[in-house]
Amino acid sequence: WPSVFSGKAVIGNRVTPSHRDRLGRPAWYDLLFSCGTDQDCKLDLPDIGASVRYHPGDACFIAGNALQHEVKDWKGGDRLAYAHYHRFLVAERMGI
């Protein structure tokens, strides 16, 4: 389906180690969407000392290049998440 994002990742039943998305730009936002049947999942943002609810049906925009982010663990059920992001080289190639 059409999207304003140049990339997408599907994350299933795994911990996401702390990282920054190096192939984007600090001012560009990524969309993270949680679905599945998991419970008590948190999206941690260590750079700003925040931990936010990340349950099925929750979505958040973060500057993934600027902020370190991770999901350490969850309780019960299956974790499924979609990460929608931009890649600088794709935008550059398209003249955007």
C-alpha positions in Angstrom: 0.0 0.0 0.0 1.2 3.6 -0.5 3.3 5.1 2.3 5.2 8.3 2.9 7.9 6.1 4.5 10.7 4.6 2.4 11.2 1.4 4.5 9.3 -0.9 6.8 10.4 -3.6 9.3 8.3 -6.3 10.9 9.5 -7.4 14.4 8.0 -10.6 15.8 8.6 -12.0 19.3 12.0 -10.6 19.8 13.7 -8.1 22.1 14.9 -5.0 20.3 18.4 -4.0 21.6 19.2 -0.4 22.4 20.1 1.4 19.1 19.8 4.6 17.0 18.7 4.3 13.4 21.8 5.6 11.7 20.5 5.7 8.1 17.9 8.3 8.7 18.2 12.0 9.8 17.8 13.5 13.2 14.8 15.6 12.2 13.0 12.7 10.5 10.4 10.8 12.5 9.8 7.0 12.5 6.4 5.5 13.2 6.4 2.5 15.5 3.2 0.5 15.8 2.6 -2.3 18.2 0.1 -5.2 17.6 -0.2 -8.8 18.7 -1.3 -10.2 22.0 1.6 -9.2 24.3 1.1 -7.4 27.6 3.1 -5.0 29.8 5.5 -4.0 27.0 7.5 -0.8 27.3 9.4 1.3 24.8 12.5 2.6 26.6 14.2 5.9 25.5 17.4 5.9 27.6 18.7 9.2 26.2 15.8 11.1 27.9 15.2 8.6 30.8 11.8 7.7 29.6 9.9 4.4 29.4 6.5 4.5 27.7 3.7 2.0 27.4 3.9 0.1 24.1 0.9 -2.2 24.1 -1.0 -3.7 21.1 -2.7 -0.9 19.3 -0.3 1.8 20.5 1.6 3.9 17.9 4.4 6.4 18.5 6.5 8.7 16.4 10.2 9.0 17.5 13.3 10.6 16.0 14.9 7.2 15.7 18.2 8.7 14.5 18.4 11.1 17.4 17.0 9.0 20.2 18.3 5.7 21.4 15.4 3.2 21.8 14.8 -0.4 22.8 12.2 -2.9 23.9 13.7 -5.2 26.6 10.9 -7.6 27.4 7.2 -8.1 27.6 4.8 -10.5 29.4 2.6 -13.0 27.9 1.4 -13.4 24.3 3.1 -12.7 21.0 4.8 -9.4 20.3 4.4 -8.0 16.8 5.5 -4.5 15.8 5.9 -2.5 12.6 8.6 0.1 12.2 8.1 2.6 9.4 11.1 4.7 8.6 12.9 6.9 6.1 16.3 6.3 4.6 18.3 9.3 3.6 19.9 7.6 0.5 16.4 6.8 -0.9 15.3 10.4 -0.5 18.5 11.6 -2.0 18.2 9.3 -5.0 14.6 10.4 -5.5 15.6 14.1 -5.3 13.5 14.7 -2.2 
